[in-house]
Amino acid sequence: MPEPMIEENPLAPELIVDRWFNTGMPLALAALCGQVVLLHAFQMLCPGCVTHGTPQAEKAHRMFAGAGLRVIGLHTVFEHHAAMTPVALEAFIHEFKLTFPIGVDRPAGDGPIPLTMQAYGMRGTPTMILIGRNGRIRHHGFGVEDDMAVGARIAAALRDPAD
C-alpha cells in the first residue's frame, strides 16, 4: 500500500482549548496571522518538558517577543488525566515562572488523545511547532530539540517577510 501524501507546510489547524492561563482573553491562530508563532505542547509530568521544552519555550518568549514571535503553550494531557487538573497546572505555571499564554487542550470524548494534539498529529510531548506569518507550519518537532537549532529556526521565520 502506498504511503499517504503529506502536504509540505500545511496550514496550522486552529487551537481547540478549554481554558487559558497568562492571558486576559482566548487566543486564536487566525487572529495572529502575520506573526510567527511558536506552539509548545507539553505535560506537567513529562520529564523532557519540565527539564528542557518548557524552559526553552520561556527563553524563546523572553528573547524574541520584541522581534515579533508569539509563544503559546498547549497543555495537552494524554496520560495521568486525574493528576493534571487546572489547579495543578496553575501551580506549575507559578512555580516555573512561565509568562507566555498557555491553553488547556480540549479532551476528546472518545479517547485519551486531546483534540488539538490529534489535529496536529502530535506523537507526544514535548512537541514544538513553528508557524510562519502565513499560518503555515514551518517546523513540527517532537522530543528535546537543540536550543541553537530552535533559535536558528525562529530567526529564519522572523526574517522571512514572504512567509
N, C-alpha and C positions, 0 to 999 in steps of 0.2 A: 504494500500500500504506500503510495507516495506521501511524503510529509506535507502538512498543510502550509500554504504560503503565509508568511508573516509579513505584514506591511512594515517597511522600514520607516521609522519616525512617525508612528501613528499619532493621531490626536489623543491628548490625555483625557481619559474619562473624568467626568465630574466627581467630586468627593461626595460620599454618602455618609454623613456624620450626624450622630445623635446629640452631641454636646460639645461645646468649645470651652477651652481654657486660654487664658492670656490674651483675650481679645473681647472687645465690647459687643461685637456683632459677628454673626456667622460669615465665613469666607466662602467664596465660590471661585473656581478657576476661571470661569467665564469673565468675571469682573477683574481678573488680574491679567487679562490679555494685554500684551505689550511689555510685560515684565517677565524676568526669568524667575522660575520657581524651583526651589529645592524641596522635594517632598521626602521627609524622613519617616518611614514606617518602623515602629518599634513596639516592644512589650516591656513592661516594668521588670519582669522576671527573666528576661533574656540576657545572659551574661555578655554577649557581644554588643548588645545595645547599651547596656549600663557602662561597660568599660571603654567602648570606642565610638559606636554610632551616634549616641545621643550627645556626648561631649563634642564630637566632630560637628554635628548639626548646630550646636550652640556657638561654636567657634565661627562657623560659616556665617551664621546670623549676625554676630558681632562684627566680623571683619568686612563683610560685603553688603551690609544693609545700606550704607551710604552710596554704594555703586549701583543699586537697583535690584539686588537679589531679595526675594521673599522666601523665607524658610517657613515651612509648615510641617508640624509634626502630626503624625497619624498613629494614635494608639490603637493597634489592630490586634485584638485578642483572639487567638485560635486554640489556646490551651489554658488550663488553670483559670477558667472563667470565674469561678466563685471567689478567687483571691484578688482579682483585678477589678475592684469596684471604683466608681468615680471618687469616693473618699480617699481610697488608697492612691489613686492617680494624682489627686490634688496634693497629697503629702509628698509624693515622689517629685512632682514639679517643684514644689517649695524646697525640698531638701537638696535637689540637684541644681537649684537656681536657674531653671530653664525660663527663658524670656520670650521665646518665639511662640506663635499661636499653635495650639495643639487641639486637634479634633479627635473624638472617640468614634472609631469606625462602627457603623451600624451592624449588629449581629444579623446573621442570616437566620431565617425562621426554620430552615430545614437542614441545618448542618453547622459545624463548628467554624467554618471559614467566613469571616465578615464580608460584607458586600463590596466595599472599596478594594479590599485585598483581592477578591475574586475578579473585579472589573479590570484590575491591572495585571492579573496573572502572577501575583507575587508568590514566591516559593517559601517565604518565611521572613524572619527578621534577624538582623536589621536589613532593610531594603532602602536604597536611595534612588530616587527618580528625579532626574533633572529635566525640566520642561522649559523649552525655549519661548521666546517672546511671541511666537506664532501659535503657541498652545500645543506644539508637537513634542513628543518625548525624544530627547537627545541622548539620554543615558538611562538604563534600567539596571542597577547593580544590586546584587544580593551578597550579604555577608560583610565582613570587615573590608573596607577599602582604604588604600593608602591616602593619607592626608594630602600629599603633594599632587597625586593624580586627581583627587577631588577638586583641589584648588585650581588646577590647570583647566579642568572641565568647566568649572564655574567661570573662570576668567575668559575662556573662549566663548562661552554663551553670552556673557555680558558684552563682549567686544563685537559680536555679530549682529549688526543692525538689520540685516535682511532676514534673520531667523524668525 
